[in-house]
Amino acid sequence: MKLSETFPSKWLKGDDLGENQPIVTIEDVTIEEFDNNRTGKKDRKIALHFVGKDKGMICNTGMRNIVGGFFGDDTDDWIGKRIRIMAVPFTNDKGETSMVCRIHPKQPSSPAAAPAAPKAAPTTPEPSDNDGDQIPS
């Protein structure tokens, strides 16, 4: 029995992404409370929820600042905007390394801003902007 399948998390983890760096659309922004094991108090964090995905992503201060830098201080303005997410290694204060989710510091270009391709014979469409990358639905 796999614990990750028996007790699935509602939050995206770095291992969920692997090498993929999908571009996702923000559907909702919420504030979540978590127990802080170091202080014994509650921490409040921004959580991003994505169109067509079951798992949301908890943002640390740096991630929150990246999205705020892209789209402004009002989280209502983040709805419908696209970001690229990725997994990176993180080593905690005990020296343990794991993969964690982060927001790519470069804003993805909007689909409308892409240069027009020359017209060619119809072919099977290819997925664009990694939208088909595998992250839990």
N, C-alpha and C positions, 0 to 999 in steps of 0.2 A: 504494500500500500504506500502510495506517495502522499506525504503530508500536504504538499502544494496542491494536489488535486482534491484531497479530502477536505482541506480547510483553505480554499482559495482566498487570496487577498482581494479587496476591492480597489487596491492601489497598485499602480504600475510599478514594476521593479526593473532594474537594469537587465536582469536575465531574460525578461519578457521580450526585450528588443534585440538582443544579440548584436549582430553587426549592422542591423537595419537602422536607418536614420529617417523615419517617416515624417512627412509633412502632415500635420493634423489641424483640424479646424476647431477652435474653442467654441463649445456649445454653452457652457455655464461656468461661473466662477463662484466658489463658496468659501466660507471660513470654517475650518475644522479645528476642534480642540483635541489635544493629545496630552497624555501624562508625560512630564519631563522627569525621567528617572534620576537625573542629577540634582535637580532642585526640589523635587516633590510637588511642584506646582503644575498648573496647566499651561501649555503653549498653544497659541492660536496661529494657524498657518493658512495660507491661500491654497486652495485645491482647484485645479483645472480639470474640467470634464470635456471630453471630445465627442464630436459628431460621430455616431456609429460605433462607439467603443464603450464597453462596459466598465473598464477600469479608468479611474481618474489618476491624476498625478499631483502629489503634494509638492509645493514649492518652498525651497529655503529662501532666505533673504536675497541671495544673489540671483536666483531664478526669477523671483518676483520683480527684482529691479531690471532684469533684462526685458521681460514682457512689458513692464511699465515704460521702459525706454523706447520700445517699439511703438506702443499704442497709447501712452499717456497714463495719468494717475487714476483715472476713473475706470474701475474694472468693468463697468457696464459697456464701455467702449471696446473691450477686448472680445466681446461676443461676435462670432462670425469671422474672426481674424485667424490667420494661419501661422503656425510656428513649426519649426523642425525640432524633433526631440531625438536624443541619442543616449547611449549607455557609455559611461566612462568608469574607470577603476577608482575606487576610493578606499583609503586606508584609515581606519579608525585609530583612536588613541591607545588601543591594545595591540596595534600592529596587524590587525586582521583586515584583509583586502576583499572587497566585494564590488560588483558592478552596480552602479546607481544611475538613475535617470537624470538627465540634465537637458536644458534648453540650449539649442545651438545659438551662439552669440551673434550669428549673422541672420538677419531676417530673410525668409525665402521671398523670392520675387513673386509678384502676383501673376496669375495665369494671363491676365490681360496685357501685362507688360512684356511677355515673351515675344520675340520677333516672329513674324509670320513666316512659315515655311513655304517654299515653292510648291505649287500644286503638282501632284504626282498621281499616278494611277492608284485607285483605291486598294488598300491593303488591310490586313487585320490590324485593328487599333492596338497600340501598345499602352500599358499603364503609364501615367505621367506623374512626376514629382513624388515617386515612391509611395503614393496613396495606397498601393496594393501591398506594401510591406506588412509583414505579419506582426501585429500586436494584438493582444486579446480583444475580441469584439465585445 
